Amino acid sequence: MGFDRFTRSTYQTAHQTYVPTRGRATGKAEELARNTGKLDPLVDPAAYGVIRRSLVRFSQRSDGLYVVTAGLPVSIEQRLDTTGSMGRNVENVLKVLPDTYDLVAKMLPGADPHMAIGIFADCVDRFVLCRPQFEMTADKIVHQLTLMVPEGGGGGNGGEDPQYGLFGAAYLTAAYINRIGLKGYDFTITDEPARAYLDESQLKRVFGEDVFDKVSENGHEISKNELLSTKQVIDDLLKRAHAFVLIVGDSANTARFWPSVIDESRIIQLPDVELLPQVQAAIIGLTEGTLTLQSLEEFLLASETGRSNTDAIVRSVSNIPIGAQTVLENFGKGPKVGDVFREKTDLWPMDPSEVPELTDEVDEGQEGPDWL
């Protein structure tokens, strides 16, 4: 909804509503997938128009203008390996979700974090990717997580296939934050290498037969006749997102692969998946300038991270591109709560001097968010 926020109380309500008291959090979705061979449309990368959107939340005024209800939308996408030993990552992420939102929101004061938490597997599995919508309320994020279908196997051809999720993030995302010259965030969480190249048939399998038309519709051009590399996908993703790979474990193959497709400053050692809230918040805080290396340790200890994990996280993130968001065009100039837009598709709000006064109140009970 236009005015709704993620809170611990709304998380508890959503958890009670969608997560079963027994068995796997995704049990119903897995059973449905076995019976139908399909994903729920909310997490099917080929559904809902294929392109995932992160837009400003508005409420319409009585005079037809639009008032911002939640601040600058910051897109934060993450995709988790759910094969082999990572098979319970949906449960792990659900468990720490309130901490994730709370800590990330502290690193983005005045902003509106939009989260899309998906999972990936291997091309030999039934479902290579589950990619949800960007959401900002506990009800929708928890619901989408329970609709995932983790394969849980060990993979079948030497690594996993997050490169298709990276493709979606690079070419099939439409985020307001990019329109004003800033970047969102992207995290891949894995304990395996990926593949060096993408396959056209797999792209169509994951995103639908019209995937290249959708890419073009979203403002990108990709030649069907050229073999697309994972490195090229990540290079393009970095044009619109601060992207990082979070590595779990110490696999030699994993350690060799990822530096070949992304700069080592963006490869982070993740001590434990349940430390995702602290690691993501640390990365975002350092990138946004909300944290410094000097204040990071204090922040982590105050977040009950523990001394040994705090030391490990500080070492791992100390070489990321610190302050990378702060040097971008229009940093600190995004829309704020209460700003008024003439049209929802406008790039910037109206000058306050041009906004007519209203005698009536904005209806906070209306249905929302008021999208396009």
Backbone torsions as a table, in degrees:
resi	resn	phi	psi	omega
1	MET	NA	159.4	-173.8
2	GLY	-60.1	-31.3	-177.1
3	PHE	-107.8	-3.6	-174.3
4	ASP	-70.6	147.0	175.9
5	ARG	-128.2	155.5	173.2
6	PHE	-77.0	122.6	175.2
7	THR	-132.8	164.6	178.5
8	ARG	-64.9	-33.8	179.2
9	SER	-70.1	-40.4	177.6
10	THR	-69.8	-30.3	174.7
11	TYR	-63.6	-45.7	179.8
12	GLN	-60.0	-41.9	178.0
13	THR	-63.1	-44.9	179.6
14	ALA	-64.7	-40.6	179.8
15	HIS	-62.0	-43.1	178.7
16	GLN	-66.1	-31.1	-177.7
17	THR	-76.8	-42.3	-168.6
18	TYR	-109.3	-25.1	-174.1
19	VAL	-97.4	120.3	-179.2
20	PRO	-65.1	150.7	-180.0
21	THR	-74.2	-20.4	178.3
22	ARG	-128.5	151.2	176.9
23	GLY	78.9	-169.6	-176.0
24	ARG	-75.7	145.4	178.6
25	ALA	-60.2	-28.6	-177.4
26	THR	-101.3	14.7	-173.7
27	GLY	-56.0	-46.5	-178.5
28	LYS	-65.4	-40.2	179.5
29	ALA	-65.7	-38.9	178.8
30	GLU	-65.0	-40.3	178.3
31	GLU	-65.5	-42.6	178.4
32	LEU	-62.1	-40.0	179.7
33	ALA	-65.5	-38.5	177.7
34	ARG	-63.5	-37.5	-176.2
35	ASN	-78.9	-32.6	-174.0
36	THR	-110.5	-19.6	-175.4
37	GLY	73.7	14.5	-176.6
38	LYS	-130.2	157.5	171.9
39	LEU	-88.6	157.0	169.7
40	ASP	-62.7	139.2	-177.9
41	PRO	-55.7	-29.2	-178.4
42	LEU	-64.1	-23.3	-179.2
43	VAL	-121.3	6.9	177.9
44	ASP	-84.3	118.1	-177.9
45	PRO	-58.2	-22.2	-177.7
46	ALA	-90.9	-3.1	-175.5
47	ALA	-99.5	173.9	178.0
48	TYR	50.5	45.1	174.6
49	GLY	77.9	1.8	174.8
50	VAL	73.2	-46.6	-178.1
51	ILE	-77.0	130.0	178.5
52	ARG	-96.3	133.9	-171.6
53	ARG	-118.1	141.7	173.9
54	SER	-128.7	105.7	-170.9
55	LEU	-123.7	164.9	176.8
56	VAL	-66.1	139.0	175.9
57	ARG	-89.9	130.8	-176.7
58	PHE	-125.7	161.0	163.1
59	SER	-128.0	136.4	-177.7
60	GLN	-83.3	132.1	176.7
61	ARG	-79.1	166.5	-179.6
62	SER	-66.5	-20.4	178.5
63	ASP	-93.1	7.6	176.3
64	GLY	92.1	-9.3	175.4
65	LEU	-79.6	170.9	-173.6
66	TYR	-123.3	127.2	-178.6
67	VAL	-104.5	136.0	179.6
68	VAL	-72.5	130.0	-175.4
69	THR	-105.7	-12.9	-172.7
70	ALA	-143.9	8.0	177.0
71	GLY	86.4	-170.0	-178.0
72	LEU	-65.1	122.2	176.8
73	PRO	-75.6	125.9	178.4
74	VAL	-113.6	112.3	-178.3
75	SER	-76.0	129.0	179.4
76	ILE	-131.4	106.2	-179.7
77	GLU	-108.3	138.9	172.2
78	GLN	-138.6	145.9	177.0
79	ARG	-128.7	132.0	-173.8
80	LEU	-113.8	136.3	169.9
81	ASP	-65.6	131.1	177.3
82	THR	-126.7	28.3	177.8
83	THR	-104.6	156.7	175.3
84	GLY	55.6	-129.4	-177.2
85	SER	-67.9	-12.1	179.2
86	MET	-93.8	11.3	-171.1
87	GLY	-63.3	-19.5	-179.3
88	ARG	-104.8	24.9	-176.9
89	ASN	-66.8	-28.5	176.2
90	VAL	-63.8	-46.0	177.0
91	GLU	-61.4	-41.1	180.0
92	ASN	-61.5	-43.9	-179.0
93	VAL	-69.6	-38.9	176.2
94	LEU	-59.1	-41.3	-177.7
95	LYS	-60.7	-40.0	-175.0
96	VAL	-102.1	7.8	-175.8
97	LEU	-56.8	-44.2	178.6
98	PRO	-60.5	-38.5	177.5
99	ASP	-66.3	-39.8	179.6
100	THR	-58.3	-52.0	-177.2
101	TYR	-64.8	-43.7	-177.1
102	ASP	-60.7	-49.1	-176.4
103	LEU	-70.9	-39.5	178.9
104	VAL	-65.7	-42.4	179.8
105	ALA	-60.5	-35.4	177.7
106	LYS	-64.6	-28.8	179.3
107	MET	-81.8	-9.9	-177.0
108	LEU	-127.3	60.7	-175.9
109	PRO	-59.6	132.4	179.5
110	GLY	80.4	-0.8	-178.2
111	ALA	-101.8	174.6	-178.1
112	ASP	-122.1	92.1	-179.0
113	PRO	-63.5	126.8	176.7
114	HIS	-111.2	116.9	-173.6
115	MET	-109.8	135.7	172.1
116	ALA	-127.4	102.9	-175.4
117	ILE	-106.7	109.1	-177.9
118	GLY	-118.9	-179.0	179.7
119	ILE	-134.6	160.1	176.7
120	PHE	-138.2	162.8	-179.8
121	ALA	-138.0	-139.9	-176.0
122	ASP	-121.2	150.2	-178.4
123	CYS	-62.4	-17.8	176.8
124	VAL	-81.2	-9.0	178.7
125	ASP	-84.2	169.1	179.7
126	ARG	-65.0	-42.5	-175.9
127	PHE	-124.6	114.8	-177.7
128	VAL	-75.3	-32.3	-171.6
129	LEU	-150.3	137.8	164.9
130	CYS	-114.6	117.5	-178.1
131	ARG	-124.2	111.8	-176.2
132	PRO	-85.7	-172.0	174.1
133	GLN	-87.7	157.6	170.2
134	PHE	-73.0	125.9	-179.3
135	GLU	-132.6	165.7	-176.0
136	MET	-135.2	3.0	178.5
137	THR	-118.0	150.7	-178.4
138	ALA	-60.9	-40.4	-176.9
139	ASP	-56.9	-46.3	-175.9
140	LYS	-77.5	-37.3	179.8
141	ILE	-66.8	-45.7	178.9
142	VAL	-63.0	-44.6	179.9
143	HIS	-57.8	-47.2	-178.7
144	GLN	-63.8	-36.9	178.4
145	LEU	-62.8	-36.4	179.9
146	THR	-74.7	-11.2	178.3
147	LEU	-91.2	-3.7	178.3
148	MET	-67.6	154.4	176.8
149	VAL	-125.5	85.3	178.0
150	PRO	-72.3	135.4	-178.4
151	GLU	-75.6	-41.5	175.5
152	GLY	78.4	-4.3	179.8
153	GLY	-80.2	-172.2	-177.1
154	GLY	-101.2	9.2	-177.7
155	GLY	83.0	164.4	-174.2
156	GLY	-135.2	-6.4	-176.5
157	ASN	-143.3	44.0	171.0
158	GLY	76.1	63.1	-178.2
159	GLY	121.6	-174.6	178.9
160	GLU	-120.8	-174.6	-171.8
161	ASP	-128.3	56.1	175.8
162	PRO	-70.5	-10.8	-176.5
163	GLN	-61.9	-23.7	177.5
164	TYR	-76.4	-33.2	172.3
165	GLY	-68.0	-38.4	176.1
166	LEU	-63.5	-36.3	176.1
167	PHE	-60.2	-47.6	179.2
168	GLY	-60.1	-41.9	-179.8
169	ALA	-64.5	-37.6	-176.0
170	ALA	-76.0	-41.8	-168.4
171	TYR	-117.8	-13.9	-174.9
172	LEU	-122.8	39.3	177.0
173	THR	-128.6	132.2	176.0
174	ALA	-121.9	104.4	-174.7
175	ALA	-120.6	132.3	178.7
176	TYR	-56.6	-38.1	-175.9
177	ILE	-57.6	-32.7	177.7
178	ASN	-71.7	-29.4	-179.1
179	ARG	-65.2	-25.5	-179.3
180	ILE	-104.1	17.6	172.0
181	GLY	86.5	10.3	177.0
182	LEU	-107.9	176.4	-177.1
183	LYS	-126.1	149.3	170.4
184	GLY	-88.3	-160.8	-176.3
185	TYR	-128.0	148.3	-178.7
186	ASP	-142.7	129.9	-178.1
187	PHE	-130.2	129.5	171.2
188	THR	-111.1	123.7	-177.4
189	ILE	-112.5	118.8	-172.7
190	THR	-156.0	162.2	171.5
191	ASP	-122.2	16.5	-176.2
192	GLU	-133.5	160.2	168.7
193	PRO	-71.4	164.3	171.6
194	ALA	-103.1	-166.7	173.7
195	ARG	-101.0	151.5	-175.7
196	ALA	-77.2	-19.5	-177.4
197	TYR	-136.1	156.4	177.0
198	LEU	-103.4	152.7	-177.6
199	ASP	-110.6	132.0	-177.5
200	GLU	-58.7	-41.5	-178.7
201	SER	-65.1	-35.8	177.9
202	GLN	-70.7	-36.9	175.9
203	LEU	-58.7	-43.1	179.0
204	LYS	-69.6	-35.3	177.3
205	ARG	-63.1	-42.2	-175.7
206	VAL	-78.4	-47.0	-171.0
207	PHE	-106.4	-4.4	179.7
208	GLY	102.8	161.3	-175.5
209	GLU	-62.5	-25.5	-177.7
210	ASP	-97.5	25.6	-175.0
211	VAL	-57.0	-40.4	-177.6
212	PHE	-71.5	-31.1	174.1
213	ASP	-66.4	-38.8	179.3
214	LYS	-67.6	-38.5	176.3
215	VAL	-61.2	-44.2	179.0
216	SER	-65.4	-41.6	177.5
217	GLU	-58.4	-31.8	-177.7
218	ASN	-88.9	7.4	172.7
219	GLY	95.7	12.9	179.3
220	HIS	-120.2	153.6	176.6
221	GLU	-124.8	124.9	178.1
222	ILE	-128.0	129.2	179.0
223	SER	-76.9	128.5	177.3
224	LYS	-69.8	-18.2	-173.7
225	ASN	-91.8	-4.3	-179.7
226	GLU	-109.4	138.7	177.1
227	LEU	-70.7	120.1	-175.7
228	LEU	-89.8	126.8	-177.9
229	SER	-93.9	153.5	175.8
230	THR	-62.3	-36.3	178.0
231	LYS	-62.3	-42.1	178.6
232	GLN	-64.6	-40.0	177.8
233	VAL	-60.0	-46.5	-179.0
234	ILE	-67.4	-38.9	176.6
235	ASP	-58.3	-41.4	178.7
236	ASP	-72.1	-36.6	177.1
237	LEU	-60.9	-38.1	-178.6
238	LEU	-66.3	-13.9	176.1
239	LYS	-74.0	-22.1	-178.0
240	ARG	-123.4	-4.9	-177.8
241	ALA	-148.1	147.9	167.7
242	HIS	-80.7	102.1	-171.2
243	ALA	-104.6	141.4	-178.8
244	PHE	-141.1	150.8	172.8
245	VAL	-112.5	122.9	-179.1
246	LEU	-103.5	115.1	-173.2
247	ILE	-98.2	128.9	174.8
248	VAL	-104.1	131.4	178.7
249	GLY	86.9	-172.2	-173.5
250	ASP	-132.6	38.7	178.1
251	SER	-62.6	130.0	179.5
252	ALA	-65.5	-39.6	179.1
253	ASN	-62.6	-40.9	178.3
254	THR	-64.2	-44.9	-178.5
255	ALA	-63.7	-30.6	179.5
256	ARG	-78.1	-37.9	-171.3
257	PHE	-72.2	-53.1	-167.0
258	TRP	-61.8	-36.2	176.4
259	PRO	-64.6	-14.0	178.1
260	SER	-80.4	-12.0	-177.2
261	VAL	-124.7	-12.7	179.9
262	ILE	-149.6	145.8	-177.4
263	ASP	-59.6	142.2	-175.7
264	GLU	-62.2	-22.5	177.5
265	SER	-66.5	-13.5	-179.1
266	ARG	-107.6	9.6	176.3
267	ILE	-105.8	117.4	-173.0
268	ILE	-116.6	133.9	173.9
269	GLN	-81.2	122.5	-179.7
270	LEU	-101.4	110.8	-176.5
271	PRO	-59.5	-37.1	-177.5
272	ASP	-159.4	142.6	-178.6
273	VAL	-59.5	-31.1	-179.8
274	GLU	-71.5	-5.5	174.3
275	LEU	-96.4	10.2	177.6
276	LEU	-53.9	-43.4	-179.3
277	PRO	-56.6	-46.0	-177.4
278	GLN	-68.9	-41.2	-178.1
279	VAL	-68.4	-46.1	179.4
280	GLN	-64.1	-41.9	178.6
281	ALA	-63.9	-39.5	178.5
282	ALA	-61.9	-45.1	-179.6
283	ILE	-64.0	-47.1	-178.9
284	ILE	-65.6	-43.0	-179.8
285	GLY	-61.8	-42.6	178.4
286	LEU	-68.3	-36.8	-179.6
287	THR	-70.2	-37.2	-178.2
288	GLU	-84.0	-11.3	-175.8
289	GLY	83.0	6.4	176.5
290	THR	-71.6	-33.0	175.9
291	LEU	-115.9	155.6	168.0
292	THR	-118.7	166.3	175.5
293	LEU	-59.3	-30.7	-179.6
294	GLN	-71.7	-35.2	-178.5
295	SER	-90.6	-11.5	-175.6
296	LEU	-61.9	-46.1	-178.0
297	GLU	-58.7	-45.4	179.8
298	GLU	-61.9	-41.7	178.8
299	PHE	-60.9	-46.0	-178.1
300	LEU	-66.5	-43.8	179.4
301	LEU	-63.8	-37.9	177.6
302	ALA	-67.6	-22.0	178.8
303	SER	-90.2	14.3	177.5
304	GLU	59.9	39.9	179.2
305	THR	-79.0	-26.5	-177.1
306	GLY	90.6	149.9	-174.4
307	ARG	-62.6	-48.9	-175.4
308	SER	-66.4	-42.3	178.2
309	ASN	-68.5	-36.4	176.8
310	THR	-60.2	-46.9	179.6
311	ASP	-61.0	-41.2	-179.2
312	ALA	-65.7	-42.1	-179.4
313	ILE	-66.8	-43.7	179.9
314	VAL	-59.3	-43.3	178.8
315	ARG	-62.4	-40.6	-173.5
316	SER	-72.0	-34.1	-175.0
317	VAL	-98.7	-0.3	-172.6
318	SER	-68.1	-16.4	-178.3
319	ASN	-108.1	9.9	178.6
320	ILE	-69.8	165.5	178.6
321	PRO	-70.4	85.2	-175.4
322	ILE	-66.0	133.9	179.6
323	GLY	74.4	15.2	-174.8
324	ALA	-60.8	-32.0	178.6
325	GLN	-72.9	-33.2	-172.3
326	THR	-68.7	-19.0	-178.8
327	VAL	-95.5	1.0	-178.1
328	LEU	-84.8	156.2	178.5
329	GLU	-55.1	133.5	173.7
330	ASN	70.2	18.2	173.9
331	PHE	-59.0	132.5	179.9
332	GLY	81.0	5.3	-176.3
333	LYS	-114.0	13.9	-179.0
334	GLY	-70.3	166.1	179.6
335	PRO	-63.5	145.9	179.6
336	LYS	-114.5	161.1	175.9
337	VAL	-54.8	130.1	179.4
338	GLY	97.4	-16.2	175.2
339	ASP	-62.6	151.0	-176.1
340	VAL	-119.2	131.6	177.3
341	PHE	-107.4	144.7	175.5
342	ARG	-74.0	-45.5	176.5
343	GLU	-128.8	149.7	-178.7
344	LYS	-66.0	-22.3	-179.0
345	THR	-90.8	-1.3	178.4
346	ASP	-64.9	153.3	179.7
347	LEU	-78.0	-39.6	-174.9
348	TRP	-128.4	154.9	175.9
349	PRO	-70.2	166.3	177.8
350	MET	-70.0	154.3	170.7
351	ASP	-63.8	133.7	-178.0
352	PRO	-53.6	-30.5	-179.6
353	SER	-68.6	-17.7	-178.7
354	GLU	-95.5	-5.4	-175.5
355	VAL	-87.4	118.8	179.7
356	PRO	-68.9	148.3	177.7
357	GLU	-74.9	147.4	176.5
358	LEU	-114.3	146.0	175.7
359	THR	-96.5	-18.3	179.8
360	ASP	-97.1	168.4	-178.0
361	GLU	-97.7	151.7	172.3
362	VAL	-69.0	135.7	-179.1
363	ASP	-81.4	102.6	-177.6
364	GLU	-76.9	-6.1	-179.3
365	GLY	-95.0	1.5	-177.2
366	GLN	-69.0	158.7	175.5
367	GLU	-69.9	147.6	-179.7
368	GLY	-165.2	-172.0	-4.5
369	PRO	-67.8	156.2	-178.5
370	ASP	-88.2	88.8	-176.2
371	TRP	-81.3	-158.4	-176.7
372	LEU	-65.5	NA	NA
